[in-house]
Amino acid sequence: MRTLRLGYVPLIDAAPLIVAHELGFAAEEGLAFDLVRLGAWAQARDMLGAGMIDAAHMLVPMPVGQALGLGPALPAMDLVMFLSHGGQAVAVNRVLEERLRAAGHGFAFDDARAAGLALRAAVTGRLRVGVPFHLSTQSELVRHWLTGCGFAPAELDLVTVPPPMMADAIARGDVDAFCVGEPWASFAVERGLAALLLPGTAIWAAPPEKGLVLLHDFAETRPAETGALMRAIWRAGRWMDDPDHRGTAAEILSRAAYLDLPPELAERGLTGRLTISAGGDIRQAPGFIAFNAGGASFPWKSLGALFAQRIAGRHGLDPQAAMDRATPRFRTDLYRRHLRPAGAPLPGASQRVEGALPEDRLVAAERGGMILRADRFFDGFTFDPLGPASAN
């Protein structure tokens, strides 16, 4: 049995790695996982680059930034599969919560435009928003949503805060709001520090959140271990997508070695039944997080292109050159090669128009058909990797 060291940051979307280890999916593939809990996303990147871990649970835009030369000089990194879509929540501090309620906002939790416009009316001066890393899906969600609801980019300060420290940041007044993966938004609510305003899926129905990232040389020169790793994690994600398994998963994740929190906090995000305020208000967020369902683990090259174009625009880089550098890092070829034997549904293409599905849709696959998750943006934005982005 071969041992692989895997780095993860304590979030519910690390579940495929942890479940694969705890429930024997890794062992069935001939692997043992040495799971290394990390405190920040830069640590995951740097330890992977230095060869201190073999693979990392990583924010999807991070390997894009590396491909564009926006991180430290490290070996090339490949994203071989997504680990999750969704799982993020936007929260505001108690002052903003009171202003929003006083103005009649009902925290409906499903209307991103109404929430954004209400927030625009409630904020005076600049809005400081905590995100887990400057290259993160949360950063992209916040920018897209708030600028689409009337905030000028110059009115937004995005502050990097490691996920487990987000509640402390809002308690100290370092940020007025935040967007973070569960369970850390619920943790802030439980401490009476914040109220949840929206799930990330209200802004973008299928935001790719974390990926399994390996060094390019590892993926190319150690195909047997790469394939075994991907299959173990894919099978764990498939197990996780059964709603009847989410309670067990919450118990596993909550153990001291992993999240070290009450199981009920982890279960909120896993089930999409979220307590949004200190008063105990509850909202349902169907499809709050997905692991494999709806093609969630397939690493679409068009998503790499979308993130590359957005990041390039903010850093004065040529967008087309950025897309050309980033998309090869999204390894649809390895996904097909290593997961085809496991029976994973495989779409017929590796790129698509992002944001074009207002509802789940049956599409052609290598074998028959497969369901793809709805991926609509709240404002109708679409992105065609072969043409200009458009706001419809």
PEDA-V743266 format. One line per field, one symbol per residue. ss: DSSP state (A for helix, B for strand, O for the rest). phi: phi as a letter, one per 20 degrees, with the letter a starting at -180 (. if undefined). burial: I if it has 16 or more other ideal C-beta (glycine too) atoms within 10 Angstrom, else O. A space follows every 50 residues. Layout:
# PEDA-V743266
ss->???
phi->???
burial->???
This chain:
# PEDA-V743266
ss->OBBBBBBBBOOAAAAAAAAAAAOOAAAAOOBBBBBBBBOOAAAAAAAAAO OOOOBBBBBAAAAAAAAOOOOOOOOOBBBBBBBBBBOBBBBBBAAAAAAA AAOOOOOOOOOAAAAAAAAAAAOOOOBBBBBOOOOOAAAAAAAAAAAOOO OOAAABBBBBOOAAAAAAAAAAOOOOBBBBBOOAAAAAAAOOOBBBBBBA AAABOOOBBBBBBBBAAAAAAOAAAAAAAAAAAAAAAAAAOOAAAAAAAA AAAOOOOOOOOOAAAAAAAAAOBBBOOOOOOBBBOOOOBBOOAAAOOOOO AAAAAAAAAAAAAAOOOOAAAAAAAAAAABOAAAAAAAAAAAOOOOBOOO OOBBOOOOOOBBBBBOOOBBBBOOOOBOOOBBBBOOOOOBBO
phi->.eddedebdfbffeggfffgffdnffffencdddedfdebfffffffffe mecebcfbggffffgffemecffcgfddeeaeeadmndceccffffgfff ffenfelfmccffffffffgfeednededfcfafdbffffffffffffdo ffgfeddedfcggfdfffffffnfcebbcbffefffffffemdbcfdbeg ffebfcffdccedcfgfffeecfffffffffffffffffffegfefffff ffffggfdelcfgffffgffemddeebffngdcecgmgbcddgmmfefeg fffgfffffffffedmdffffffffefffeefffgffedgfenffcffcd cbefnedfbgbecfcgcmcbedfgcfefdmgccdfebffbde
burial->OOOIIIIIIIIIIIIIIIIIIIIOIIOOIOIOIOIIOIOIIIIIIIIIIO OOIIIIIIIIIIIIIIIIOIIOOOOOIIIIIIIIIIIIIIIIIOOIIOII OOOOIOIOIOOIOIIIOIIOOIIOOOIIIIIIIIIIIIIIIIIIIIOIIO IOOOOIOIOIIIIIIIIOIIOOOOIIIIIIIIIIIIIIIIOOIIIIIIII IIIIIIIIIIIIIIIOOIIOOIOOIIIIIIIIIIIIIIIIIOOOIIOIII OIIIOOOIIOIOIOIIIIIIIIOIIIIIOOOOIOIOIIIIIIIIIIIIII IIIIIIIIIIIIOOOOIOIOOIIOIIIOIIIIOIIOOIIOOOOIIIIOOI IIOIIIIOOIOOOOIOOOOIOIIIIIIIIOIIIIIOOOIOOO
